[in-house]
Amino acid sequence: MKLKYILPILFTALFTVSCSSDDDTDPIINEVEGLFKIQELTNDTHTVELFNTAGEFETGYNEISIRIKDIVTNDYVENASISWMPMMQMPTMQHSCPKSVIYKGAGKKTVYTGFIVYQMTNPDGSGWTLKVDYTIDGVDYSAISDIVVTQSEYQNVSSFMGADGQRYIVAMEGPTDFKIGNNNLKIGLFKMETMFSFPVVEAYKLTLDPRMPGMGNHSSPNNTDLTFNMADKRYEGNLSLTMTGYWVLNLKLFDANDELLKGENVTEEHPKSSLYLELEF
């Protein structure tokens, strides 16, 4: 074969291999895209990064993403087992709050996910600490720091004593964005078992009566009571919002025996239940 034919063939082969190699390279994926860093917790070995969609903690339900970075290599850890303990320091006592287990995010290599429900805070956001315990390749580590928890503008969480003498916490968990029409309302219900344990309460019922105080306290059609979703470990029901503005979600809590634990019917003489959450959109 003449040289003038060999050279184009070699050039084409090299070009094809080069393109194939480039195409096979895995793209760099930002696993926290759309999230904002809240804070970092550090120790001598790692930096624990905390993220959510707001870039801050606030009272109520907080979904949180976590990454652990090795200080020496700057690599993010892919094989950690993680737990956490939020703690509120009061003048004469301390207590924790509802929190989830931490699991690897769907489709993620280095990002772990869970939630914390802060039921209260100080006016300046102080009082809370967060300790993260984790294990990597059989070695245990911890990182702890003070954190700031701001007060939500609207009541999205309520802590109360039920008629059965138990303390409960209800927290609005979703949707993220409300709209005119039907909304899939999600509420977490937890019981204070001890000052440090707040398990999910199952098989109860929350009745729902949304009202607009600024518009004659009118309600809306097609709402449904909230029942327990075993798969998601939360209570879900239909919330109908007929217009934008400020709404009060009046609730009543019933136990598994249909005994009323908290809340009242809304009447002209009694415009709001003692158990309620708020929203404005």
C-alpha positions in Angstrom: 0.0 0.0 0.0 1.3 3.4 -0.9 2.3 5.9 1.8 -0.3 8.4 0.7 -3.0 5.9 1.5 -1.5 4.7 4.8 -1.2 8.1 6.4 -5.0 9.1 6.1 -5.9 5.7 7.5 -3.6 6.1 10.5 -4.9 9.6 11.1 -8.5 8.4 11.0 -7.8 5.6 13.5 -6.0 7.9 15.9 -8.8 10.4 15.8 -11.4 7.8 16.4 -9.6 6.4 19.4 -9.1 9.9 20.8 -12.9 10.7 20.4 -13.9 7.4 22.0 -11.6 8.0 25.0 -13.1 11.5 25.5 -16.7 10.2 25.2 -16.0 7.4 27.8 -14.8 9.9 30.5 -17.3 10.2 33.3 -18.5 13.8 33.6 -17.9 15.6 36.9 -21.3 15.7 38.7 -22.1 18.3 41.4 -24.0 16.2 43.9 -25.2 19.3 45.9 -26.4 21.3 42.9 -29.3 23.5 43.9 -28.4 23.3 47.6 -26.7 25.9 49.8 -24.2 25.2 52.5 -25.5 25.9 56.0 -22.4 25.2 58.0 -19.3 23.0 58.4 -18.4 20.8 61.4 -14.7 19.9 61.7 -12.4 17.7 63.6 -8.7 16.7 63.1 -9.6 14.4 60.2 -12.7 15.5 58.4 -14.9 18.4 57.5 -18.6 17.6 57.7 -20.6 19.8 55.3 -24.3 20.5 55.9 -26.6 21.7 53.1 -30.3 22.4 52.4 -32.3 24.5 49.9 -32.4 27.6 52.2 -28.8 27.7 53.4 -29.9 27.9 57.0 -31.7 26.1 59.8 -35.1 27.3 60.9 -37.8 26.1 63.3 -39.9 23.3 61.9 -39.0 20.6 59.4 -35.5 20.8 57.9 -34.4 18.3 55.2 -30.6 18.2 55.3 -27.8 16.8 53.0 -24.4 15.9 54.4 -21.0 15.3 52.9 -17.8 14.3 54.7 -14.5 15.5 53.3 -11.1 14.1 54.2 -8.9 17.0 55.2 -5.7 15.4 53.9 -6.8 14.2 50.5 -9.8 16.6 49.9 -11.8 13.6 48.8 -15.4 13.1 49.8 -16.2 9.9 51.7 -18.4 7.3 50.0 -18.7 4.6 52.6 -19.7 6.3 55.9 -22.3 5.2 58.4 -23.7 8.4 60.0 -26.0 9.4 62.9 -26.6 12.7 64.6 -27.9 14.4 67.8 -29.3 17.9 67.9 -29.4 19.3 71.4 -31.1 22.4 72.9 -29.6 23.9 76.0 -32.2 25.4 78.4 -31.5 27.3 81.6 -32.1 24.2 83.8 -32.2 21.3 81.3 -31.4 20.1 77.8 -33.5 18.3 75.2 -33.3 17.0 71.7 -36.0 17.0 68.9 -37.4 14.8 66.2 -34.9 13.5 63.7 -34.6 10.8 61.1 -32.0 8.2 60.4 -29.4 9.3 57.8 -29.2 7.4 54.5 -27.3 7.7 51.2 -29.2 9.9 48.9 -30.8 8.2 45.8 -28.3 8.1 43.0 -25.6 9.8 45.1 -22.0 8.6 45.8 -21.0 11.1 48.6 -24.2 12.8 49.8 -26.3 11.5 52.7 -29.7 12.8 53.6 -32.0 13.1 56.7 -34.3 15.5 58.5 -34.4 17.4 61.8 -37.5 19.1 63.3 -36.5 22.0 65.5 -39.5 22.7 67.7 -38.2 26.0 69.2 -35.3 28.4 69.4 -34.1 31.4 71.2 -34.8 34.9 69.8 -31.3 35.3 68.5 -31.2 31.7 67.1 -28.8 30.4 69.8 -29.2 27.4 72.1 -28.7 24.5 69.7 -25.7 22.3 69.1 -25.4 19.5 66.5 -23.2 16.4 67.0 -22.5 14.2 64.0 -21.1 10.7 64.7 -19.9 8.6 61.8 -17.9 5.4 61.1 -15.6 4.9 58.1 -13.9 1.6 57.5 -14.5 0.5 61.1 -13.1 3.7 62.7 -15.4 6.0 64.7 -15.4 9.8 64.5 -17.4 12.7 65.9 -17.8 16.4 65.1 -19.9 18.9 67.1 -20.6 22.6 66.9 -23.0 25.3 68.0 -25.6 26.0 65.2 -28.0 28.8 64.6 -31.7 28.0 64.2 -33.9 31.0 63.1 -37.5 31.4 64.0 -39.8 30.7 61.1 -42.1 33.6 60.1 -45.2 31.3 60.3 -46.1 28.5 62.7 -45.0 25.4 60.8 -44.4 23.3 64.0 -46.4 22.9 67.2 -45.4 21.2 70.5 -48.3 20.4 72.8 -49.6 18.2 75.6 -52.3 15.8 74.5 -55.3 14.8 76.6 -53.5 11.5 77.3 -50.7 13.3 79.2 -48.2 12.7 76.4 -46.3 15.5 74.7 -46.5 15.6 70.9 -44.9 17.6 68.0 -46.6 18.2 64.7 -44.6 19.7 61.8 -45.5 20.6 58.3 -43.3 18.6 55.9 -44.7 19.5 52.5 -45.4 20.5 49.9 -42.4 22.8 49.3 -44.5 25.2 47.2 -48.2 25.7 47.7 -50.6 26.5 44.8 -54.2 27.4 44.1 -56.0 24.1 43.9 -55.3 20.8 45.5 -52.1 20.3 47.5 -50.8 17.1 48.9 -50.3 18.2 52.5 -47.7 16.2 54.5 -47.4 16.5 58.3 -45.0 14.7 60.7 -46.3 13.6 64.1 -43.9 12.7 66.8 -44.2 11.8 70.5 -41.7 12.8 73.2 -40.7 9.4 74.6 -37.8 10.9 76.6 -35.9 14.2 76.4 -33.7 12.7 73.7 -36.2 10.4 71.9 -39.0 11.5 69.6 -40.4 8.5 67.6 -42.9 8.8 64.8 -46.5 8.2 65.9 -48.4 5.8 63.7 -52.1 5.1 63.0 -53.5 8.3 64.5 -55.6 10.8 62.5 -55.5 14.6 61.9 -58.6 16.4 60.8 -58.1 19.5 58.6 -60.1 22.7 58.4 -58.2 25.4 56.5 -59.4 29.0 57.0 -58.5 32.5 55.8 -58.8 34.9 58.8 -58.4 38.0 56.6 -61.3 36.9 54.4 -64.1 36.3 56.8 -62.5 33.1 58.0 -63.9 31.2 55.1 -62.8 27.6 54.4 -62.4 25.7 51.1 -63.9 22.6 49.5 -62.5 19.1 48.8 -60.2 18.9 51.8 -59.5 15.5 53.3 -58.3 14.4 56.8 -54.7 13.3 57.1 -54.0 9.6 57.6 -50.7 7.8 58.1 -48.7 6.8 55.1 -46.7 3.8 56.2 -44.2 4.1 53.4 -43.2 7.7 54.1 -43.9 7.6 57.9 -45.9 10.8 57.7 -49.6 11.9 57.6 -51.0 13.0 54.2 -54.2 14.5 53.0 -55.7 16.9 50.5 -55.4 20.6 51.2 -57.6 22.8 48.9 -56.4 26.4 48.6 -58.9 28.7 46.7 -56.7 31.8 46.6 -53.3 33.2 47.6 -52.8 34.8 51.0 -52.6 33.8 54.6 -54.2 30.5 55.7 -54.6 28.9 59.1 -54.7 25.1 59.0 -56.9 24.1 62.0 -56.2 20.6 63.1 -57.7 18.1 65.5 -55.6 15.0 66.6 -57.3 11.7 67.3 -55.5 8.6 68.6 -55.9 5.0 67.2 -59.1 4.6 69.4 -60.6 7.8 67.9 -60.2 9.7 71.2 -59.6 13.4 70.8 -56.2 14.4 72.0 -56.0 18.1 70.9 -57.9 20.7 69.0 -61.5 22.0 68.6 -64.0 22.6 65.8 -64.0 26.1 64.2 -67.1 28.1 64.9 -68.1 31.8 64.8 -67.5 32.0 68.6 -64.3 29.9 68.3 -62.5 31.0 65.1 -59.3 28.9 65.5 -58.4 25.5 66.9 -55.8 25.3 69.7 -53.9 23.0 67.3 -53.0 24.7 64.1 -50.3 25.5 61.5 -49.9 28.5 59.2 -48.9 29.3 55.7 -48.9 32.1 53.2 -48.3 31.9 49.5 
